[in-house]
Amino acid sequence: MRKSFSVAGNALAGPQVIEAVAAAYQDQAKLPFARRLLAAMRAGDLAGGDKRGRQSAALLVHDEEEYSLLDLRVDDHADPLAES
């Protein structure tokens, strides 16, 4: 299993967002994959996130199947990564 990953973004508040996402992803290695990705997304949001502000978030996870394992979308919310 490869242990590499990449982080990218569009219209981010700055390089600190990429750094926060990467650090959270590495720090949360024991979490299940989808929860690890959510932790990384939240860290990026706390580091400034999208410079245009908050409105939506999505997480789509695929495996070997034709359908997604997880399709989580928040299309219009003031805090799309909030835990309920």
mmCIF file of the N, C-alpha and C atoms, coordinates in Angstrom:
data_MODEL
# 
_entry.id   MODEL 
# 
loop_
_atom_site.group_PDB 
_atom_site.id 
_atom_site.type_symbol 
_atom_site.label_atom_id 
_atom_site.label_alt_id 
_atom_site.label_comp_id 
_atom_site.label_asym_id 
_atom_site.label_entity_id 
_atom_site.label_seq_id 
_atom_site.pdbx_PDB_ins_code 
_atom_site.Cartn_x 
_atom_site.Cartn_y 
_atom_site.Cartn_z 
_atom_site.occupancy 
_atom_site.B_iso_or_equiv 
_atom_site.pdbx_formal_charge 
_atom_site.auth_seq_id 
_atom_site.auth_comp_id 
_atom_site.auth_asym_id 
_atom_site.auth_atom_id 
_atom_site.pdbx_PDB_model_num 
ATOM 1   N N  . MET A 1 1  ? 0.842   -1.184 0.000   1.00 0.00 ? 1  MET A N  1 
ATOM 2   C CA . MET A 1 1  ? 0.000   0.000  0.000   1.00 0.00 ? 1  MET A CA 1 
ATOM 3   C C  . MET A 1 1  ? 0.883   1.242  0.000   1.00 0.00 ? 1  MET A C  1 
ATOM 4   N N  . ARG A 1 2  ? 0.574   2.169  -0.872  1.00 0.00 ? 2  ARG A N  1 
ATOM 5   C CA . ARG A 1 2  ? 1.345   3.410  -0.944  1.00 0.00 ? 2  ARG A CA 1 
ATOM 6   C C  . ARG A 1 2  ? 0.893   4.360  0.149   1.00 0.00 ? 2  ARG A C  1 
ATOM 7   N N  . LYS A 1 3  ? 1.824   5.098  0.676   1.00 0.00 ? 3  LYS A N  1 
ATOM 8   C CA . LYS A 1 3  ? 1.503   6.020  1.757   1.00 0.00 ? 3  LYS A CA 1 
ATOM 9   C C  . LYS A 1 3  ? 1.619   7.476  1.322   1.00 0.00 ? 3  LYS A C  1 
ATOM 10  N N  . SER A 1 4  ? 1.499   7.734  0.046   1.00 0.00 ? 4  SER A N  1 
ATOM 11  C CA . SER A 1 4  ? 1.587   9.106  -0.432  1.00 0.00 ? 4  SER A CA 1 
ATOM 12  C C  . SER A 1 4  ? 0.189   9.660  -0.684  1.00 0.00 ? 4  SER A C  1 
ATOM 13  N N  . PHE A 1 5  ? 0.084   10.965 -0.700  1.00 0.00 ? 5  PHE A N  1 
ATOM 14  C CA . PHE A 1 5  ? -1.179  11.627 -0.988  1.00 0.00 ? 5  PHE A CA 1 
ATOM 15  C C  . PHE A 1 5  ? -0.864  13.020 -1.522  1.00 0.00 ? 5  PHE A C  1 
ATOM 16  N N  . SER A 1 6  ? -1.864  13.666 -2.069  1.00 0.00 ? 6  SER A N  1 
ATOM 17  C CA . SER A 1 6  ? -1.691  15.046 -2.525  1.00 0.00 ? 6  SER A CA 1 
ATOM 18  C C  . SER A 1 6  ? -2.850  15.881 -2.002  1.00 0.00 ? 6  SER A C  1 
ATOM 19  N N  . VAL A 1 7  ? -2.617  17.156 -1.900  1.00 0.00 ? 7  VAL A N  1 
ATOM 20  C CA . VAL A 1 7  ? -3.631  18.105 -1.452  1.00 0.00 ? 7  VAL A CA 1 
ATOM 21  C C  . VAL A 1 7  ? -3.649  19.241 -2.467  1.00 0.00 ? 7  VAL A C  1 
ATOM 22  N N  . ALA A 1 8  ? -4.834  19.622 -2.890  1.00 0.00 ? 8  ALA A N  1 
ATOM 23  C CA . ALA A 1 8  ? -4.970  20.713 -3.852  1.00 0.00 ? 8  ALA A CA 1 
ATOM 24  C C  . ALA A 1 8  ? -6.233  21.491 -3.541  1.00 0.00 ? 8  ALA A C  1 
ATOM 25  N N  . GLY A 1 9  ? -6.300  22.690 -4.027  1.00 0.00 ? 9  GLY A N  1 
ATOM 26  C CA . GLY A 1 9  ? -7.493  23.494 -3.810  1.00 0.00 ? 9  GLY A CA 1 
ATOM 27  C C  . GLY A 1 9  ? -7.587  24.605 -4.831  1.00 0.00 ? 9  GLY A C  1 
ATOM 28  N N  . ASN A 1 10 ? -8.763  25.167 -4.922  1.00 0.00 ? 10 ASN A N  1 
ATOM 29  C CA . ASN A 1 10 ? -9.027  26.256 -5.849  1.00 0.00 ? 10 ASN A CA 1 
ATOM 30  C C  . ASN A 1 10 ? -9.597  27.408 -5.040  1.00 0.00 ? 10 ASN A C  1 
ATOM 31  N N  . ALA A 1 11 ? -9.068  28.589 -5.203  1.00 0.00 ? 11 ALA A N  1 
ATOM 32  C CA . ALA A 1 11 ? -9.539  29.795 -4.509  1.00 0.00 ? 11 ALA A CA 1 
ATOM 33  C C  . ALA A 1 11 ? -9.374  29.681 -2.994  1.00 0.00 ? 11 ALA A C  1 
ATOM 34  N N  . LEU A 1 12 ? -8.243  29.141 -2.564  1.00 0.00 ? 12 LEU A N  1 
ATOM 35  C CA . LEU A 1 12 ? -7.981  29.000 -1.130  1.00 0.00 ? 12 LEU A CA 1 
ATOM 36  C C  . LEU A 1 12 ? -7.495  30.315 -0.527  1.00 0.00 ? 12 LEU A C  1 
ATOM 37  N N  . ALA A 1 13 ? -7.678  30.454 0.778   1.00 0.00 ? 13 ALA A N  1 
ATOM 38  C CA . ALA A 1 13 ? -7.274  31.658 1.489   1.00 0.00 ? 13 ALA A CA 1 
ATOM 39  C C  . ALA A 1 13 ? -5.757  31.824 1.538   1.00 0.00 ? 13 ALA A C  1 
ATOM 40  N N  . GLY A 1 14 ? -5.013  30.756 1.314   1.00 0.00 ? 14 GLY A N  1 
ATOM 41  C CA . GLY A 1 14 ? -3.556  30.843 1.312   1.00 0.00 ? 14 GLY A CA 1 
ATOM 42  C C  . GLY A 1 14 ? -2.931  29.483 1.486   1.00 0.00 ? 14 GLY A C  1 
ATOM 43  N N  . PRO A 1 15 ? -1.601  29.420 1.448   1.00 0.00 ? 15 PRO A N  1 
ATOM 44  C CA . PRO A 1 15 ? -0.901  28.139 1.565   1.00 0.00 ? 15 PRO A CA 1 
ATOM 45  C C  . PRO A 1 15 ? -1.110  27.454 2.912   1.00 0.00 ? 15 PRO A C  1 
ATOM 46  N N  . GLN A 1 16 ? -1.494  28.204 3.930   1.00 0.00 ? 16 GLN A N  1 
ATOM 47  C CA . GLN A 1 16 ? -1.748  27.608 5.240   1.00 0.00 ? 16 GLN A CA 1 
ATOM 48  C C  . GLN A 1 16 ? -2.895  26.608 5.198   1.00 0.00 ? 16 GLN A C  1 
ATOM 49  N N  . VAL A 1 17 ? -3.803  26.776 4.242   1.00 0.00 ? 17 VAL A N  1 
ATOM 50  C CA . VAL A 1 17 ? -4.932  25.843 4.102   1.00 0.00 ? 17 VAL A CA 1 
ATOM 51  C C  . VAL A 1 17 ? -4.413  24.476 3.662   1.00 0.00 ? 17 VAL A C  1 
ATOM 52  N N  . ILE A 1 18 ? -3.568  24.458 2.652   1.00 0.00 ? 18 ILE A N  1 
ATOM 53  C CA . ILE A 1 18 ? -2.972  23.207 2.166   1.00 0.00 ? 18 ILE A CA 1 
ATOM 54  C C  . ILE A 1 18 ? -2.169  22.541 3.284   1.00 0.00 ? 18 ILE A C  1 
ATOM 55  N N  . GLU A 1 19 ? -1.385  23.334 4.000   1.00 0.00 ? 19 GLU A N  1 
ATOM 56  C CA . GLU A 1 19 ? -0.564  22.794 5.091   1.00 0.00 ? 19 GLU A CA 1 
ATOM 57  C C  . GLU A 1 19 ? -1.427  22.177 6.185   1.00 0.00 ? 19 GLU A C  1 
ATOM 58  N N  . ALA A 1 20 ? -2.532  22.841 6.545   1.00 0.00 ? 20 ALA A N  1 
ATOM 59  C CA . ALA A 1 20 ? -3.422  22.336 7.592   1.00 0.00 ? 20 ALA A CA 1 
ATOM 60  C C  . ALA A 1 20 ? -4.112  21.049 7.163   1.00 0.00 ? 20 ALA A C  1 
ATOM 61  N N  . VAL A 1 21 ? -4.538  20.994 5.920   1.00 0.00 ? 21 VAL A N  1 
ATOM 62  C CA . VAL A 1 21 ? -5.190  19.786 5.399   1.00 0.00 ? 21 VAL A CA 1 
ATOM 63  C C  . VAL A 1 21 ? -4.215  18.615 5.432   1.00 0.00 ? 21 VAL A C  1 
ATOM 64  N N  . ALA A 1 22 ? -3.012  18.837 4.944   1.00 0.00 ? 22 ALA A N  1 
ATOM 65  C CA . ALA A 1 22 ? -2.002  17.765 4.916   1.00 0.00 ? 22 ALA A CA 1 
ATOM 66  C C  . ALA A 1 22 ? -1.651  17.299 6.328   1.00 0.00 ? 22 ALA A C  1 
ATOM 67  N N  . ALA A 1 23 ? -1.471  18.233 7.251   1.00 0.00 ? 23 ALA A N  1 
ATOM 68  C CA . ALA A 1 23 ? -1.120  17.866 8.626   1.00 0.00 ? 23 ALA A CA 1 
ATOM 69  C C  . ALA A 1 23 ? -2.243  17.061 9.283   1.00 0.00 ? 23 ALA A C  1 
ATOM 70  N N  . ALA A 1 24 ? -3.482  17.503 9.110   1.00 0.00 ? 24 ALA A N  1 
ATOM 71  C CA . ALA A 1 24 ? -4.609  16.780 9.712   1.00 0.00 ? 24 ALA A CA 1 
ATOM 72  C C  . ALA A 1 24 ? -4.746  15.394 9.112   1.00 0.00 ? 24 ALA A C  1 
ATOM 73  N N  . TYR A 1 25 ? -4.567  15.271 7.811   1.00 0.00 ? 25 TYR A N  1 
ATOM 74  C CA . TYR A 1 25 ? -4.666  13.964 7.163   1.00 0.00 ? 25 TYR A CA 1 
ATOM 75  C C  . TYR A 1 25 ? -3.605  13.015 7.718   1.00 0.00 ? 25 TYR A C  1 
ATOM 76  N N  . GLN A 1 26 ? -2.400  13.503 7.877   1.00 0.00 ? 26 GLN A N  1 
ATOM 77  C CA . GLN A 1 26 ? -1.331  12.664 8.429   1.00 0.00 ? 26 GLN A CA 1 
ATOM 78  C C  . GLN A 1 26 ? -1.569  12.340 9.903   1.00 0.00 ? 26 GLN A C  1 
ATOM 79  N N  . ASP A 1 27 ? -2.036  13.312 10.669  1.00 0.00 ? 27 ASP A N  1 
ATOM 80  C CA . ASP A 1 27 ? -2.243  13.128 12.110  1.00 0.00 ? 27 ASP A CA 1 
ATOM 81  C C  . ASP A 1 27 ? -3.399  12.183 12.434  1.00 0.00 ? 27 ASP A C  1 
ATOM 82  N N  . GLN A 1 28 ? -4.344  12.037 11.523  1.00 0.00 ? 28 GLN A N  1 
ATOM 83  C CA . GLN A 1 28 ? -5.542  11.228 11.777  1.00 0.00 ? 28 GLN A CA 1 
ATOM 84  C C  . GLN A 1 28 ? -5.481  9.868  11.072  1.00 0.00 ? 28 GLN A C  1 
ATOM 85  N N  . ALA A 1 29 ? -4.313  9.315  10.922  1.00 0.00 ? 29 ALA A N  1 
ATOM 86  C CA . ALA A 1 29 ? -4.115  8.073  10.163  1.00 0.00 ? 29 ALA A CA 1 
ATOM 87  C C  . ALA A 1 29 ? -4.907  6.886  10.716  1.00 0.00 ? 29 ALA A C  1 
ATOM 88  N N  . LYS A 1 30 ? -5.263  6.916  11.988  1.00 0.00 ? 30 LYS A N  1 
ATOM 89  C CA . LYS A 1 30 ? -5.982  5.781  12.580  1.00 0.00 ? 30 LYS A CA 1 
ATOM 90  C C  . LYS A 1 30 ? -7.491  5.837  12.350  1.00 0.00 ? 30 LYS A C  1 
ATOM 91  N N  . LEU A 1 31 ? -7.989  6.961  11.870  1.00 0.00 ? 31 LEU A N  1 
ATOM 92  C CA . LEU A 1 31 ? -9.427  7.075  11.594  1.00 0.00 ? 31 LEU A CA 1 
ATOM 93  C C  . LEU A 1 31 ? -9.792  6.313  10.328  1.00 0.00 ? 31 LEU A C  1 
ATOM 94  N N  . PRO A 1 32 ? -11.035 5.874  10.221  1.00 0.00 ? 32 PRO A N  1 
ATOM 95  C CA . PRO A 1 32 ? -11.498 5.329  8.942   1.00 0.00 ? 32 PRO A CA 1 
ATOM 96  C C  . PRO A 1 32 ? -11.329 6.394  7.843   1.00 0.00 ? 32 PRO A C  1 
ATOM 97  N N  . PHE A 1 33 ? -11.116 5.952  6.621   1.00 0.00 ? 33 PHE A N  1 
ATOM 98  C CA . PHE A 1 33 ? -10.755 6.852  5.527   1.00 0.00 ? 33 PHE A CA 1 
ATOM 99  C C  . PHE A 1 33 ? -11.677 8.066  5.390   1.00 0.00 ? 33 PHE A C  1 
ATOM 100 N N  . ALA A 1 34 ? -12.986 7.865  5.342   1.00 0.00 ? 34 ALA A N  1 
ATOM 101 C CA . ALA A 1 34 ? -13.913 8.984  5.156   1.00 0.00 ? 34 ALA A CA 1 
ATOM 102 C C  . ALA A 1 34 ? -13.837 9.967  6.321   1.00 0.00 ? 34 ALA A C  1 
ATOM 103 N N  . ARG A 1 35 ? -13.728 9.476  7.535   1.00 0.00 ? 35 ARG A N  1 
ATOM 104 C CA . ARG A 1 35 ? -13.610 10.367 8.699   1.00 0.00 ? 35 ARG A CA 1 
ATOM 105 C C  . ARG A 1 35 ? -12.283 11.123 8.676   1.00 0.00 ? 35 ARG A C  1 
ATOM 106 N N  . ARG A 1 36 ? -11.256 10.453 8.184   1.00 0.00 ? 36 ARG A N  1 
ATOM 107 C CA . ARG A 1 36 ? -9.948  11.104 8.049   1.00 0.00 ? 36 ARG A CA 1 
ATOM 108 C C  . ARG A 1 36 ? -10.031 12.256 7.044   1.00 0.00 ? 36 ARG A C  1 
ATOM 109 N N  . LEU A 1 37 ? -10.713 12.024 5.932   1.00 0.00 ? 37 LEU A N  1 
ATOM 110 C CA . LEU A 1 37 ? -10.892 13.085 4.940   1.00 0.00 ? 37 LEU A CA 1 
ATOM 111 C C  . LEU A 1 37 ? -11.705 14.247 5.509   1.00 0.00 ? 37 LEU A C  1 
ATOM 112 N N  . LEU A 1 38 ? -12.760 13.949 6.256   1.00 0.00 ? 38 LEU A N  1 
ATOM 113 C CA . LEU A 1 38 ? -13.554 15.014 6.882   1.00 0.00 ? 38 LEU A CA 1 
ATOM 114 C C  . LEU A 1 38 ? -12.722 15.818 7.878   1.00 0.00 ? 38 LEU A C  1 
ATOM 115 N N  . ALA A 1 39 ? -11.885 15.142 8.645   1.00 0.00 ? 39 ALA A N  1 
ATOM 116 C CA . ALA A 1 39 ? -11.003 15.845 9.590   1.00 0.00 ? 39 ALA A CA 1 
ATOM 117 C C  . ALA A 1 39 ? -10.069 16.785 8.840   1.00 0.00 ? 39 ALA A C  1 
ATOM 118 N N  . ALA A 1 40 ? -9.556  16.331 7.711   1.00 0.00 ? 40 ALA A N  1 
ATOM 119 C CA . ALA A 1 40 ? -8.672  17.169 6.903   1.00 0.00 ? 40 ALA A CA 1 
ATOM 120 C C  . ALA A 1 40 ? -9.431  18.364 6.325   1.00 0.00 ? 40 ALA A C  1 
ATOM 121 N N  . MET A 1 41 ? -10.666 18.133 5.874   1.00 0.00 ? 41 MET A N  1 
ATOM 122 C CA . MET A 1 41 ? -11.475 19.226 5.343   1.00 0.00 ? 41 MET A CA 1 
ATOM 123 C C  . MET A 1 41 ? -11.772 20.261 6.431   1.00 0.00 ? 41 MET A C  1 
ATOM 124 N N  . ARG A 1 42 ? -12.092 19.801 7.616   1.00 0.00 ? 42 ARG A N  1 
ATOM 125 C CA . ARG A 1 42 ? -12.368 20.727 8.728   1.00 0.00 ? 42 ARG A CA 1 
ATOM 126 C C  . ARG A 1 42 ? -11.121 21.538 9.080   1.00 0.00 ? 42 ARG A C  1 
ATOM 127 N N  . ALA A 1 43 ? -9.961  20.895 9.080   1.00 0.00 ? 43 ALA A N  1 
ATOM 128 C CA . ALA A 1 43 ? -8.708  21.604 9.381   1.00 0.00 ? 43 ALA A CA 1 
ATOM 129 C C  . ALA A 1 43 ? -8.449  22.693 8.339   1.00 0.00 ? 43 ALA A C  1 
ATOM 130 N N  . GLY A 1 44 ? -8.709  22.379 7.081   1.00 0.00 ? 44 GLY A N  1 
ATOM 131 C CA . GLY A 1 44 ? -8.546  23.382 6.031   1.00 0.00 ? 44 GLY A CA 1 
ATOM 132 C C  . GLY A 1 44 ? -9.506  24.541 6.204   1.00 0.00 ? 44 GLY A C  1 
ATOM 133 N N  . ASP A 1 45 ? -10.716 24.247 6.607   1.00 0.00 ? 45 ASP A N  1 
ATOM 134 C CA . ASP A 1 45 ? -11.706 25.296 6.862   1.00 0.00 ? 45 ASP A CA 1 
ATOM 135 C C  . ASP A 1 45 ? -11.246 26.197 8.003   1.00 0.00 ? 45 ASP A C  1 
ATOM 136 N N  . LEU A 1 46 ? -10.759 25.597 9.079   1.00 0.00 ? 46 LEU A N  1 
ATOM 137 C CA . LEU A 1 46 ? -10.279 26.381 10.227  1.00 0.00 ? 46 LEU A CA 1 
ATOM 138 C C  . LEU A 1 46 ? -9.058  27.226 9.880   1.00 0.00 ? 46 LEU A C  1 
ATOM 139 N N  . ALA A 1 47 ? -8.297  26.804 8.883   1.00 0.00 ? 47 ALA A N  1 
ATOM 140 C CA . ALA A 1 47 ? -7.104  27.546 8.464   1.00 0.00 ? 47 ALA A CA 1 
ATOM 141 C C  . ALA A 1 47 ? -7.429  28.654 7.463   1.00 0.00 ? 47 ALA A C  1 
ATOM 142 N N  . GLY A 1 48 ? -8.694  28.835 7.150   1.00 0.00 ? 48 GLY A N  1 
ATOM 143 C CA . GLY A 1 48 ? -9.090  29.906 6.242   1.00 0.00 ? 48 GLY A CA 1 
ATOM 144 C C  . GLY A 1 48 ? -9.928  29.440 5.070   1.00 0.00 ? 48 GLY A C  1 
ATOM 145 N N  . GLY A 1 49 ? -9.784  28.173 4.719   1.00 0.00 ? 49 GLY A N  1 
ATOM 146 C CA . GLY A 1 49 ? -10.625 27.573 3.683   1.00 0.00 ? 49 GLY A CA 1 
ATOM 147 C C  . GLY A 1 49 ? -10.644 28.324 2.368   1.00 0.00 ? 49 GLY A C  1 
ATOM 148 N N  . ASP A 1 50 ? -11.819 28.425 1.810   1.00 0.00 ? 50 ASP A N  1 
ATOM 149 C CA . ASP A 1 50 ? -12.045 29.089 0.529   1.00 0.00 ? 50 ASP A CA 1 
ATOM 150 C C  . ASP A 1 50 ? -12.117 30.594 0.761   1.00 0.00 ? 50 ASP A C  1 
ATOM 151 N N  . LYS A 1 51 ? -11.345 31.362 0.010   1.00 0.00 ? 51 LYS A N  1 
ATOM 152 C CA . LYS A 1 51 ? -11.320 32.813 0.215   1.00 0.00 ? 51 LYS A CA 1 
ATOM 153 C C  . LYS A 1 51 ? -12.649 33.486 -0.124  1.00 0.00 ? 51 LYS A C  1 
ATOM 154 N N  . ARG A 1 52 ? -13.538 32.765 -0.809  1.00 0.00 ? 52 ARG A N  1 
ATOM 155 C CA . ARG A 1 52 ? -14.855 33.320 -1.150  1.00 0.00 ? 52 ARG A CA 1 
ATOM 156 C C  . ARG A 1 52 ? -15.871 33.108 -0.029  1.00 0.00 ? 52 ARG A C  1 
ATOM 157 N N  . GLY A 1 53 ? -15.484 32.360 1.007   1.00 0.00 ? 53 GLY A N  1 
ATOM 158 C CA . GLY A 1 53 ? -16.383 32.103 2.120   1.00 0.00 ? 53 GLY A CA 1 
ATOM 159 C C  . GLY A 1 53 ? -16.921 30.687 2.100   1.00 0.00 ? 53 GLY A C  1 
ATOM 160 N N  . ARG A 1 54 ? -17.849 30.427 2.998   1.00 0.00 ? 54 ARG A N  1 
ATOM 161 C CA . ARG A 1 54 ? -18.455 29.097 3.122   1.00 0.00 ? 54 ARG A CA 1 
ATOM 162 C C  . ARG A 1 54 ? -19.798 29.058 2.434   1.00 0.00 ? 54 ARG A C  1 
ATOM 163 N N  . GLN A 1 55 ? -20.098 27.918 1.842   1.00 0.00 ? 55 GLN A N  1 
ATOM 164 C CA . GLN A 1 55 ? -21.437 27.692 1.321   1.00 0.00 ? 55 GLN A CA 1 
ATOM 165 C C  . GLN A 1 55 ? -21.729 26.215 1.158   1.00 0.00 ? 55 GLN A C  1 
ATOM 166 N N  . SER A 1 56 ? -20.754 25.444 0.691   1.00 0.00 ? 56 SER A N  1 
ATOM 167 C CA . SER A 1 56 ? -21.028 24.039 0.419   1.00 0.00 ? 56 SER A CA 1 
ATOM 168 C C  . SER A 1 56 ? -19.791 23.189 0.687   1.00 0.00 ? 56 SER A C  1 
ATOM 169 N N  . ALA A 1 57 ? -20.017 21.880 0.762   1.00 0.00 ? 57 ALA A N  1 
ATOM 170 C CA . ALA A 1 57 ? -18.928 20.910 0.919   1.00 0.00 ? 57 ALA A CA 1 
ATOM 171 C C  . ALA A 1 57 ? -19.410 19.583 0.365   1.00 0.00 ? 57 ALA A C  1 
ATOM 172 N N  . ALA A 1 58 ? -18.466 18.785 -0.122  1.00 0.00 ? 58 ALA A N  1 
ATOM 173 C CA . ALA A 1 58 ? -18.830 17.468 -0.648  1.00 0.00 ? 58 ALA A CA 1 
ATOM 174 C C  . ALA A 1 58 ? -17.694 16.497 -0.422  1.00 0.00 ? 58 ALA A C  1 
ATOM 175 N N  . LEU A 1 59 ? -18.060 15.251 -0.209  1.00 0.00 ? 59 LEU A N  1 
ATOM 176 C CA . LEU A 1 59 ? -17.090 14.168 -0.056  1.00 0.00 ? 59 LEU A CA 1 
ATOM 177 C C  . LEU A 1 59 ? -17.644 12.972 -0.812  1.00 0.00 ? 59 LEU A C  1 
ATOM 178 N N  . LEU A 1 60 ? -16.920 12.519 -1.798  1.00 0.00 ? 60 LEU A N  1 
ATOM 179 C CA . LEU A 1 60 ? -17.321 11.392 -2.627  1.00 0.00 ? 60 LEU A CA 1 
ATOM 180 C C  . LEU A 1 60 ? -16.206 10.360 -2.574  1.00 0.00 ? 60 LEU A C  1 
ATOM 181 N N  . VAL A 1 61 ? -16.523 9.154  -2.091  1.00 0.00 ? 61 VAL A N  1 
ATOM 182 C CA . VAL A 1 61 ? -15.527 8.092  -1.946  1.00 0.00 ? 61 VAL A CA 1 
ATOM 183 C C  . VAL A 1 61 ? -15.930 6.913  -2.830  1.00 0.00 ? 61 VAL A C  1 
ATOM 184 N N  . HIS A 1 62 ? -15.006 6.495  -3.669  1.00 0.00 ? 62 HIS A N  1 
ATOM 185 C CA . HIS A 1 62 ? -15.219 5.343  -4.555  1.00 0.00 ? 62 HIS A CA 1 
ATOM 186 C C  . HIS A 1 62 ? -14.228 4.250  -4.230  1.00 0.00 ? 62 HIS A C  1 
ATOM 187 N N  . ASP A 1 63 ? -14.597 3.028  -4.581  1.00 0.00 ? 63 ASP A N  1 
ATOM 188 C CA . ASP A 1 63 ? -13.725 1.862  -4.433  1.00 0.00 ? 63 ASP A CA 1 
ATOM 189 C C  . ASP A 1 63 ? -13.765 1.120  -5.762  1.00 0.00 ? 63 ASP A C  1 
ATOM 190 N N  . GLU A 1 64 ? -13.838 -0.163 -5.728  1.00 0.00 ? 64 GLU A N  1 
ATOM 191 C CA . GLU A 1 64 ? -13.859 -0.993 -6.937  1.00 0.00 ? 64 GLU A CA 1 
ATOM 192 C C  . GLU A 1 64 ? -15.231 -1.054 -7.603  1.00 0.00 ? 64 GLU A C  1 
ATOM 193 N N  . GLU A 1 65 ? -16.266 -0.694 -6.882  1.00 0.00 ? 65 GLU A N  1 
ATOM 194 C CA . GLU A 1 65 ? -17.633 -0.799 -7.399  1.00 0.00 ? 65 GLU A CA 1 
ATOM 195 C C  . GLU A 1 65 ? -17.962 0.352  -8.346  1.00 0.00 ? 65 GLU A C  1 
ATOM 196 N N  . GLU A 1 66 ? -19.019 0.182  -9.139  1.00 0.00 ? 66 GLU A N  1 
ATOM 197 C CA . GLU A 1 66 ? -19.465 1.242  -10.042 1.00 0.00 ? 66 GLU A CA 1 
ATOM 198 C C  . GLU A 1 66 ? -20.113 2.397  -9.281  1.00 0.00 ? 66 GLU A C  1 
ATOM 199 N N  . TYR A 1 67 ? -20.667 2.095  -8.126  1.00 0.00 ? 67 TYR A N  1 
ATOM 200 C CA . TYR A 1 67 ? -21.349 3.111  -7.331  1.00 0.00 ? 67 TYR A CA 1 
ATOM 201 C C  . TYR A 1 67 ? -20.401 3.612  -6.234  1.00 0.00 ? 67 TYR A C  1 
ATOM 202 N N  . SER A 1 68 ? -20.711 4.773  -5.709  1.00 0.00 ? 68 SER A N  1 
ATOM 203 C CA . SER A 1 68 ? -19.860 5.329  -4.651  1.00 0.00 ? 68 SER A CA 1 
ATOM 204 C C  . SER A 1 68 ? -20.139 4.636  -3.321  1.00 0.00 ? 68 SER A C  1 
ATOM 205 N N  . LEU A 1 69 ? -19.102 4.533  -2.506  1.00 0.00 ? 69 LEU A N  1 
ATOM 206 C CA . LEU A 1 69 ? -19.256 4.010  -1.150  1.00 0.00 ? 69 LEU A CA 1 
ATOM 207 C C  . LEU A 1 69 ? -19.882 5.065  -0.248  1.00 0.00 ? 69 LEU A C  1 
ATOM 208 N N  . LEU A 1 70 ? -19.564 6.321  -0.529  1.00 0.00 ? 70 LEU A N  1 
ATOM 209 C CA . LEU A 1 70 ? -20.064 7.432  0.266   1.00 0.00 ? 70 LEU A CA 1 
ATOM 210 C C  . LEU A 1 70 ? -20.243 8.634  -0.641  1.00 0.00 ? 70 LEU A C  1 
ATOM 211 N N  . ASP A 1 71 ? -21.378 9.279  -0.540  1.00 0.00 ? 71 ASP A N  1 
ATOM 212 C CA . ASP A 1 71 ? -21.650 10.501 -1.292  1.00 0.00 ? 71 ASP A CA 1 
ATOM 213 C C  . ASP A 1 71 ? -22.307 11.471 -0.323  1.00 0.00 ? 71 ASP A C  1 
ATOM 214 N N  . LEU A 1 72 ? -21.508 12.328 0.253   1.00 0.00 ? 72 LEU A N  1 
ATOM 215 C CA . LEU A 1 72 ? -21.968 13.282 1.261   1.00 0.00 ? 72 LEU A CA 1 
ATOM 216 C C  . LEU A 1 72 ? -21.895 14.681 0.667   1.00 0.00 ? 72 LEU A C  1 
ATOM 217 N N  . ARG A 1 73 ? -23.021 15.364 0.622   1.00 0.00 ? 73 ARG A N  1 
ATOM 218 C CA . ARG A 1 73 ? -23.061 16.693 0.030   1.00 0.00 ? 73 ARG A CA 1 
ATOM 219 C C  . ARG A 1 73 ? -23.885 17.642 0.894   1.00 0.00 ? 73 ARG A C  1 
ATOM 220 N N  . VAL A 1 74 ? -23.352 18.834 1.052   1.00 0.00 ? 74 VAL A N  1 
ATOM 221 C CA . VAL A 1 74 ? -24.086 19.925 1.675   1.00 0.00 ? 74 VAL A CA 1 
ATOM 222 C C  . VAL A 1 74 ? -24.034 21.055 0.659   1.00 0.00 ? 74 VAL A C  1 
ATOM 223 N N  . ASP A 1 75 ? -25.150 21.361 0.053   1.00 0.00 ? 75 ASP A N  1 
ATOM 224 C CA . ASP A 1 75 ? -25.160 22.285 -1.066  1.00 0.00 ? 75 ASP A CA 1 
ATOM 225 C C  . ASP A 1 75 ? -25.320 23.755 -0.694  1.00 0.00 ? 75 ASP A C  1 
ATOM 226 N N  . ASP A 1 76 ? -25.932 24.063 0.414   1.00 0.00 ? 76 ASP A N  1 
ATOM 227 C CA . ASP A 1 76 ? -26.122 25.467 0.777   1.00 0.00 ? 76 ASP A CA 1 
ATOM 228 C C  . ASP A 1 76 ? -26.342 25.568 2.280   1.00 0.00 ? 76 ASP A C  1 
ATOM 229 N N  . HIS A 1 77 ? -25.285 25.903 3.002   1.00 0.00 ? 77 HIS A N  1 
ATOM 230 C CA . HIS A 1 77 ? -25.367 26.008 4.463   1.00 0.00 ? 77 HIS A CA 1 
ATOM 231 C C  . HIS A 1 77 ? -24.289 26.972 4.938   1.00 0.00 ? 77 HIS A C  1 
ATOM 232 N N  . ALA A 1 78 ? -24.573 27.722 5.980   1.00 0.00 ? 78 ALA A N  1 
ATOM 233 C CA . ALA A 1 78 ? -23.611 28.677 6.508   1.00 0.00 ? 78 ALA A CA 1 
ATOM 234 C C  . ALA A 1 78 ? -22.362 27.989 7.079   1.00 0.00 ? 78 ALA A C  1 
ATOM 235 N N  . ASP A 1 79 ? -22.502 26.755 7.545   1.00 0.00 ? 79 ASP A N  1 
ATOM 236 C CA . ASP A 1 79 ? -21.373 25.996 8.087   1.00 0.00 ? 79 ASP A CA 1 
ATOM 237 C C  . ASP A 1 79 ? -21.463 24.553 7.571   1.00 0.00 ? 79 ASP A C  1 
ATOM 238 N N  . PRO A 1 80 ? -21.071 24.330 6.321   1.00 0.00 ? 80 PRO A N  1 
ATOM 239 C CA . PRO A 1 80 ? -21.289 23.022 5.687   1.00 0.00 ? 80 PRO A CA 1 
ATOM 240 C C  . PRO A 1 80 ? -20.523 21.858 6.303   1.00 0.00 ? 80 PRO A C  1 
ATOM 241 N N  . LEU A 1 81 ? -19.502 22.122 7.103   1.00 0.00 ? 81 LEU A N  1 
ATOM 242 C CA . LEU A 1 81 ? -18.739 21.050 7.733   1.00 0.00 ? 81 LEU A CA 1 
ATOM 243 C C  . LEU A 1 81 ? -19.076 20.880 9.209   1.00 0.00 ? 81 LEU A C  1 
ATOM 244 N N  . ALA A 1 82 ? -20.128 21.515 9.661   1.00 0.00 ? 82 ALA A N  1 
ATOM 245 C CA . ALA A 1 82 ? -20.534 21.408 11.066  1.00 0.00 ? 82 ALA A CA 1 
ATOM 246 C C  . ALA A 1 82 ? -20.942 19.990 11.420  1.00 0.00 ? 82 ALA A C  1 
ATOM 247 N N  . GLU A 1 83 ? -20.615 19.598 12.624  1.00 0.00 ? 83 GLU A N  1 
ATOM 248 C CA . GLU A 1 83 ? -21.064 18.303 13.130  1.00 0.00 ? 83 GLU A CA 1 
ATOM 249 C C  . GLU A 1 83 ? -22.407 18.486 13.792  1.00 0.00 ? 83 GLU A C  1 
ATOM 250 N N  . SER A 1 84 ? -23.306 17.539 13.576  1.00 0.00 ? 84 SER A N  1 
ATOM 251 C CA . SER A 1 84 ? -24.621 17.673 14.217  1.00 0.00 ? 84 SER A CA 1 
ATOM 252 C C  . SER A 1 84 ? -24.759 16.690 15.344  1.00 0.00 ? 84 SER A C  1 
# 
